[in-house]
Amino acid sequence: MASAWAQGAEGGASPLGGAPLSSLLFPIGLIFLIFYFFIISPEQKRKREHEQLVSGLKRNDRIGLSCGIHGRVVGLAEKVVTVEIARGVSVEVDRTAIQRVESMGSAEPREKEREKS
């Protein structure tokens, strides 16, 4: 009986009990697909939408920054945007900090706001 056991082990059986490598690749591939459809793809879509949002900025657009500050765009550059956060107070912020854009359409509402003050 002991000799039969030894012959079976020498017969080339895999140490994993006969499971070929291909049966391990299927679950790994399935996990990758799940990650792609639930994590990677939505993140790429969100990034594309943000790039479109920021590329469409114009002067006098009202914006909301990721830090919670709201203001009006007064200047545009390649990587930064100058934002007026209060009358006479302008700051330069990175374009990636812009979270929301509310287009004004014209400068008239801003002029009416100054007349009230």
Secondary structure, 3 states (H helix, E strand, C coil): CHHHHHHHHHCCCCCCCCCCCHHHHHHHHHHHHHHHHHHHHHHHHHHHHHHHHHHCCCCCCEEEECCCCEEEEEEECCCEEEEEEECCEEEEEEHHHEEEEECCCCCHHHHHHHHHC
